[in-house]
Amino acid sequence: MGYVIKRIFVYGFPGLYGGAGTELHHQIDVWLQMGMEVALIPNSIGYENEPLYPEMVAKGVKICSQNDWSVLEAGDPIFGFCSGDFLTSLDEIRKRTRRTIFVNCMTWLFEEEKRRMQNGQIAMFLYQNEDVRIKHMAALKAINPDPTVQYLTFKPYFEAARFPFIESRESEFFGCGRISRQDSDKFSANTLHIYEYFVAPKFKRALFLGFDQRSEQKIGKPFDWIRTAKDHTELSQQDFYKHCEIILQPTDTTENWPRIGFEAMASGSVLIVDNRGGWQQMVEHGKTGWLCNHERDFIYYASRMAYEPNLRADMAQAARLRGEELGGLSASKASWEEVFAGIAKLPE
């Protein structure tokens, strides 16, 4: 395989809900299948109560004590998956190993990321999106042109089996919804306007998974036919997708490599999303989903999906294949082999 890295550390803990934590969960599966020894250094107390703690233990992942840097040795790679705590802990981490790897899953740079780059404390930057890598690399090199720093893209693995494909959602209602963190930026201010004005041959019923006072302050109080859930502890992602014929998701953010895209494609929920960021690479407009430039687009394509069930079913099947192509195991393994080969060349 060409690399000599045999064990890796991650600062933080995987999760079932939310972009970076969920992505870490799936990448751990890839690393284990590649024969890697994986160790987690939790960044907070109570990690024994994390939903994925039993699974990690059963799979042989080593779970260290919170902030236990003593387990690190020179040459050990340690990852921070979009973690601010990782960035603020680099002074302690760098006393043990110089192979510090930051995975930025945003389309912008953290201020602390810039500062740590200026101080030469990050050895490698990893990205899921090539366009974001190119943009970030230029900005980071302007801060510190150190030629030993590496910038690589990996293909994130998505374990589709966790999200069963739903052939048919027989219901007296037309199910739709959106899923994200509760942050206000994850919502477009005109969300309720879009949901109100798209039309369907049956009564509409919507689910908003990831909703709290911040969300309501941004968009207003949802209609009576829209059910909200704070997070996955109130409604599982799988039950959310069982309900949703379409994911109707206008936002104010520019998504990097949205994890919910893989979940929706695997589950058979057709995506109707913004025509920008990672959605442009993930969704083939008119074939595997719809890319929208204006609220009128969201309303039109949602209405079309409601009235054209055969087209909706064809798009769901095409999206399922697209998801397997983008997030498949073999492609992800090949990309991680390149990453591990690059890590092996970093100063220890």
C-alpha positions as MATLAB code, in Angstrom:
seq = 'MGYVIKRIFVYGFPGLYGGAGTELHHQIDVWLQMGMEVALIPNSIGYENEPLYPEMVAKGVKICSQNDWSVLEAGDPIFGFCSGDFLTSLDEIRKRTRRTIFVNCMTWLFEEEKRRMQNGQIAMFLYQNEDVRIKHMAALKAINPDPTVQYLTFKPYFEAARFPFIESRESEFFGCGRISRQDSDKFSANTLHIYEYFVAPKFKRALFLGFDQRSEQKIGKPFDWIRTAKDHTELSQQDFYKHCEIILQPTDTTENWPRIGFEAMASGSVLIVDNRGGWQQMVEHGKTGWLCNHERDFIYYASRMAYEPNLRADMAQAARLRGEELGGLSASKASWEEVFAGIAKLPE';
ca = [
       0.000    0.000    0.000;
       2.988    2.306    0.254;
       2.342    3.817    3.696;
       3.752    2.831    7.062;
       1.199    4.488    9.335;
      -0.375    1.809   11.539;
      -2.165    3.767   14.259;
      -4.038    7.036   14.307;
      -5.557    9.227   16.992;
      -8.636   11.441   16.846;
      -9.361   14.235   19.294;
     -13.096   14.099   19.924;
     -15.812   11.482   19.622;
     -18.017   10.287   16.739;
     -21.734   10.990   16.733;
     -24.972    9.897   15.119;
     -26.209   13.404   14.322;
     -24.400   16.360   12.856;
     -21.907   16.647   10.032;
     -18.385   16.242   11.452;
     -19.248   13.737   14.178;
     -21.283   11.581   11.810;
     -18.603   11.712    9.153;
     -15.967   10.672   11.686;
     -18.159    7.705   12.612;
     -18.153    6.407    9.050;
     -14.455    7.120    8.439;
     -13.530    5.068   11.501;
     -15.145    2.077    9.788;
     -12.903    2.613    6.748;
      -9.757    2.911    8.853;
     -10.542   -0.271   10.744;
     -11.139   -2.154    7.497;
      -7.737   -0.911    6.321;
      -6.105   -2.479    9.367;
      -5.487    0.731   11.268;
      -5.357    0.923   15.045;
      -7.725    3.737   15.959;
      -7.680    5.611   19.272;
     -10.005    8.363   20.448;
      -9.014   11.088   22.905;
     -12.349   12.545   24.114;
     -12.537   16.299   24.487;
     -15.202   16.335   27.198;
     -16.368   14.381   30.200;
     -19.261   11.946   29.932;
     -17.966   10.265   26.788;
     -18.900    6.895   28.319;
     -22.520    7.935   27.802;
     -22.116    8.717   24.104;
     -24.526    6.647   21.945;
     -21.628    5.230   19.939;
     -19.456    4.309   22.922;
     -20.535    0.612   22.984;
     -20.028    0.281   19.238;
     -16.554    1.803   19.379;
     -15.528   -0.558   22.189;
     -16.975   -3.572   20.358;
     -15.032   -2.697   17.213;
     -11.748   -2.476   19.089;
     -11.330    1.287   19.033;
      -9.141    2.395   21.943;
     -10.815    5.074   24.029;
      -8.402    7.135   26.099;
      -9.143    9.421   29.008;
     -10.268   12.974   28.372;
      -7.396   15.173   27.151;
      -4.835   12.448   27.874;
      -1.942   13.607   25.707;
       0.436   11.138   27.395;
      -0.760    8.401   25.009;
       0.759   10.256   22.051;
       4.243    9.424   20.835;
       6.443   11.165   18.283;
       5.169   10.370   14.796;
       1.601    9.608   15.861;
      -0.915   11.317   13.580;
      -3.783   13.019   15.379;
      -6.897   14.285   13.606;
      -9.293   17.057   14.514;
     -12.555   16.761   12.572;
     -13.709   20.372   12.279;
     -12.987   20.745   16.001;
     -12.329   24.069   17.660;
     -11.106   22.202   20.739;
      -8.466   20.507   18.603;
      -7.182   23.888   17.432;
      -6.996   25.342   20.940;
      -5.206   22.215   22.235;
      -2.387   22.261   19.698;
       0.165   23.681   22.141;
      -0.151   20.537   24.279;
      -0.479   18.154   21.346;
       2.639   19.479   19.613;
       4.736   18.692   22.678;
       4.144   15.008   21.809;
       3.783   14.820   18.024;
       4.125   17.171   15.079;
       1.787   15.192   12.840;
      -1.289   17.321   13.439;
      -4.080   17.001   10.854;
      -7.056   19.347   10.682;
     -10.189   18.427    8.734;
     -12.110   21.610    7.952;
     -15.655   20.703    6.882;
     -16.663   24.345    6.422;
     -16.368   26.598    3.391;
     -14.511   29.213    5.446;
     -11.464   29.350    7.710;
     -11.658   29.506   11.498;
      -9.824   32.440   13.057;
      -8.021   29.980   15.340;
      -7.121   27.900   12.291;
      -5.445   30.941   10.744;
      -3.556   31.665   13.948;
      -2.334   28.106   14.290;
      -1.267   28.119   10.653;
       0.688   31.307   11.234;
       2.476   29.587   14.127;
       3.217   26.488   12.037;
       1.252   24.139   14.258;
      -0.821   22.284   11.633;
       1.056   19.802    9.461;
      -1.759   18.721    7.132;
      -5.148   20.020    6.056;
      -7.781   17.592    4.755;
     -10.861   18.392    2.713;
     -13.865   16.541    1.313;
     -14.380   19.054   -1.488;
     -11.660   19.832   -4.049;
     -12.980   23.336   -4.739;
     -12.790   24.167   -1.029;
      -9.277   22.697   -0.813;
      -8.025   24.963   -3.597;
      -9.635   28.037   -2.062;
      -8.431   27.329    1.487;
      -4.938   26.324    0.400;
      -4.383   29.676   -1.300;
      -5.538   31.576    1.798;
      -3.470   29.448    4.194;
      -0.310   29.625    2.081;
      -0.637   33.395    2.123;
      -0.475   33.200    5.922;
       2.420   30.725    6.018;
       4.085   29.421    2.821;
       5.782   26.483    4.593;
       6.314   23.903    1.791;
       6.174   20.950    4.195;
       2.481   21.554    4.993;
       0.229   19.261    2.970;
      -3.253   19.902    1.581;
      -5.148   16.810    0.471;
      -8.674   15.781   -0.473;
     -10.224   12.489    0.646;
     -13.412   10.783   -0.458;
     -15.602   10.419    2.639;
     -17.121    6.989    3.077;
     -20.839    6.768    3.714;
     -22.233    3.526    5.113;
     -25.506    3.446    3.197;
     -26.727    0.314    4.979;
     -27.501    2.483    8.015;
     -30.160    4.274    5.936;
     -32.394    1.685    4.198;
     -33.864    2.669    0.840;
     -37.633    3.153    0.997;
     -39.320    2.089   -2.239;
     -42.739    3.479   -1.390;
     -44.171    5.745    1.283;
     -47.869    4.947    1.143;
     -49.632    7.666    3.062;
     -52.690    9.867    2.911;
     -50.296   12.822    3.204;
     -47.421   14.136    1.096;
     -44.385   13.999    3.387;
     -41.631   16.600    3.208;
     -39.063   18.042    5.563;
     -35.658   19.477    6.359;
     -32.824   18.298    8.624;
     -29.846   20.172   10.057;
     -28.404   21.603   13.216;
     -30.659   24.107   14.953;
     -28.383   27.050   14.112;
     -30.252   29.952   12.535;
     -27.853   30.103    9.566;
     -28.996   26.624    8.586;
     -32.412   28.109    7.792;
     -33.423   30.503    5.053;
     -35.677   33.273    6.341;
     -38.271   32.368    3.681;
     -38.459   28.684    4.666;
     -42.081   28.818    5.814;
     -43.094   30.821    2.749;
     -41.713   28.048    0.531;
     -43.423   25.320    2.518;
     -46.718   27.207    2.464;
     -46.828   27.902   -1.258;
     -45.758   24.642   -2.847;
     -48.787   22.572   -3.809;
     -49.566   18.866   -3.611;
     -52.495   16.616   -4.568;
     -52.717   15.453   -0.949;
     -52.490   17.265    2.361;
     -48.904   18.245    3.148;
     -47.193   17.111    6.326;
     -43.671   18.276    7.160;
     -40.972   17.372    9.656;
     -38.191   19.722   10.748;
     -35.468   17.672   12.443;
     -33.096   20.042   14.213;
     -35.233   22.909   15.517;
     -35.205   25.068   18.664;
     -35.693   28.669   19.761;
     -32.859   29.865   17.519;
     -34.513   28.350   14.476;
     -37.924   29.761   15.395;
     -36.478   33.202   15.967;
     -35.097   33.094   12.417;
     -38.089   31.776   10.463;
     -41.091   32.177   12.773;
     -43.448   29.655   14.339;
     -44.040   26.647   12.034;
     -47.549   25.897   10.798;
     -49.688   23.343   12.591;
     -48.968   20.775    9.853;
     -45.214   21.015   10.472;
     -43.865   18.877   13.307;
     -40.516   19.870   14.802;
     -37.954   17.869   16.768;
     -34.979   19.307   18.615;
     -32.587   16.591   17.468;
     -32.175   12.846   16.941;
     -33.067   12.083   20.554;
     -36.657   13.086   19.737;
     -36.796   11.664   16.208;
     -34.278    9.359   14.550;
     -32.861   10.260   11.164;
     -34.207    6.998    9.772;
     -37.755    7.820   10.900;
     -37.347   11.294    9.446;
     -36.468    9.912    6.003;
     -39.303    7.374    6.203;
     -41.641   10.352    6.303;
     -40.022   12.478    3.582;
     -40.738   12.050   -0.111;
     -38.624   15.169   -0.586;
     -36.016   17.083    1.385;
     -36.963   20.718    0.849;
     -34.029   22.621    2.313;
     -33.343   26.294    1.581;
     -30.522   27.641    3.777;
     -28.414   30.754    4.240;
     -25.231   28.688    4.450;
     -23.020   27.422    1.657;
     -22.608   23.717    2.349;
     -19.246   22.025    1.940;
     -19.992   18.310    1.500;
     -23.396   17.890    3.140;
     -23.757   14.597    4.961;
     -27.523   14.694    4.778;
     -27.210   14.438    1.007;
     -25.882   10.905    1.372;
     -28.535   10.055    3.934;
     -31.331   11.301    1.692;
     -30.014    9.589   -1.434;
     -29.627    6.287    0.396;
     -33.135    6.601    1.865;
     -34.949    7.562   -1.338;
     -35.860   11.132   -0.352;
     -35.397   13.474   -3.326;
     -33.221   16.523   -2.610;
     -34.415   20.063   -3.417;
     -31.531   22.281   -2.321;
     -29.531   25.435   -3.016;
     -27.548   25.702   -6.231;
     -24.218   26.391   -4.546;
     -21.395   24.774   -2.613;
     -21.095   21.016   -2.295;
     -24.660   20.486   -3.496;
     -23.512   21.387   -7.013;
     -21.091   18.458   -7.011;
     -23.392   16.039   -5.240;
     -26.700   16.625   -7.058;
     -27.204   16.168  -10.807;
     -29.941   18.695  -11.531;
     -33.087   17.101  -12.895;
     -31.656   13.589  -12.577;
     -30.831   12.940   -8.921;
     -32.372   16.052   -7.382;
     -33.023   19.739   -7.956;
     -30.723   22.759   -7.562;
     -32.501   26.029   -6.809;
     -31.480   29.644   -7.416;
     -34.584   31.316   -6.003;
     -37.500   30.589   -3.709;
     -39.657   30.170   -6.825;
     -37.450   27.235   -7.826;
     -37.999   25.523   -4.474;
     -41.759   25.995   -4.759;
     -41.883   24.800   -8.370;
     -39.743   21.677   -7.945;
     -41.437   20.667   -4.697;
     -44.831   20.974   -6.406;
     -43.584   19.001   -9.383;
     -42.323   16.191   -7.172;
     -45.675   16.071   -5.404;
     -47.623   15.780   -8.662;
     -45.225   13.488  -10.577;
     -44.691   10.368   -8.438;
     -43.178    8.332  -11.288;
     -40.533   10.967  -11.975;
     -39.913   11.247   -8.249;
     -39.385    7.490   -7.986;
     -36.993    7.480  -10.972;
     -34.974   10.317   -9.454;
     -34.818    8.576   -6.097;
     -33.389    5.449   -7.744;
     -30.855    7.489   -9.729;
     -29.852    9.361   -6.584;
     -29.317    6.090   -4.761;
     -26.761    5.030   -7.371;
     -25.173    8.476   -7.304;
     -24.696    8.218   -3.559;
     -23.028    4.829   -3.893;
     -20.703    6.280   -6.529;
     -19.707    9.287   -4.423;
     -19.479    7.616   -1.019;
     -18.489    4.053   -1.819;
     -15.979    2.061    0.209;
     -13.393    1.285   -2.477;
     -13.010    4.901   -3.600;
     -12.763    6.071   -0.001;
     -10.105    3.477    0.839;
      -8.003    4.527   -2.145;
      -8.156    8.175   -1.100;
      -7.212    7.341    2.507;
      -4.229    5.333    1.272;
      -2.973    8.526   -0.365;
      -3.580   10.474    2.829;
      -1.698    7.942    4.976;
       1.182    7.948    2.496;
       1.296   11.740    2.835;
       1.217   11.552    6.635;
       4.181    9.159    6.580;
       6.231   11.900    4.927;
       5.445   14.536    7.569;
       8.064   15.481   10.158;
       7.567   13.510   13.383;
];
